[in-house]
Amino acid sequence: MAREITRRLYPLHAEAAQQAAELAARQEAEESGRRAVAEAVAGALPGARLEEQYRRTRVIWQHDTRPPGEHGPVQVDSVTVLVGASGEGVQAEASGRPSSVISMLAAFAQAARE
């Protein structure tokens, strides 16, 4: 009886174990790619922080544009980048003073031409 159970169930167990191993390997590769891109983005934005989410990483950078010691309304330039599951795509959002955002976009366009 035990031999019959083993004969019938072992192939199913082996197949399930193989599928689980393949899935784990894909997830590890995906996470590794995402981590590499997120770290590169954070490296380009000094002081950025990373927030891990399920299969995504958010990179947040904020800069107070006031000179040190100056009081008054806070003006913050910020960039938020969402790195997709495998790191093959990113989505960026920039906000702040028009001059800052325009210069960020100009730098982006210049890099795209190179």
N, C-alpha and C positions, 0 to 999 in steps of 0.2 A: 504494500500500500504506500509506504513512504517513498519507495522508488518511483512509483507512478506519479505521486504528487511532485516530486523533484523533477521528473521528466517533463511534466506539463508546465510547471511554474518557473523553472530556472530560465528558460529562454525569454519569458516575459520580464523577469527580474533583470536579466542581463541587458535587455533592450532599454528598459527604463533607466538603469544605471548609466548606460552609454549616453542616452539623451540628456540626463541630468549633468553629466560631465561636459558635454558639448555646450549646454546652456551656460554653465558656470564659466567655461572658457570664453564664450562670447561676451558675457557680462564683464569679465575681467578685462578683456581687450577694449571694450566700450569705455569702461571706467578709466582705463589707462590713457586712452586717446583724449577723453574729456578733461582729465586732470592736466595733461600736458598743455592743451590749449588754454585752459583756465589760468595756469601758472604763467604762461607767456603773456596773456592779456594783463594779469595782475602785475607782472614785471614791467610792462609798459606804462602802468599807472601807479606811480609810487604812493604807498599808503592805502592802496585798495584792499578791500576785505572780500573774502570768499564766503558764500553761503551755499552749502550743499543742499540740494533738493533731490527728490527721487528722479534719477536719470538726467539731471540737469545741474549746472552750477551757475550761480549768479555771482558776477563780479561787480562790486559797487565801489565807486571812487567819488569822493566829494572834496571840494576845495573852497574854503572861505576866502573870498576875494578881497576882503577888507585888509588894509595894512595892519600889522600888529599894533595893538593898543588903541586902534580907532574904534569909536563907539558909533552906534547907529544901526540902521536896518541891516540885517544879515543878507548878504548876497552870496549864493552858493552856486558854483559851477559843478555839475555832476555828470557822470557817465555810468550807465548801468548796462552791463553786457550779459546776455543769457547764452551760455554755451550749451549746445544741444547734446543729446544722449551720447553720441559717439565722438563728439568734438569736430565733426565734419562741417558743422554750420554754427554760426553765431548771429545773434540779433543784438544790435546796440541802440541805445537811446541816450541822447545827450541833451542837457538842459542847462540854462544859466544865462549869463549876460550875452546879448547878441554878438558882441565882438569875440567872446570866447568860443561860442558855438560856431561862428563863421570861420574862425581860424582852425578849429578842429576839423570842420568839413573840408576846408581847403587843403589841410595836411592829408586827409584821407584821399581826396581826389588826386593830389600830387603822387602819393604812394601808388595809387592804382595805375597811373600813367607810366610809372617806372618799370 
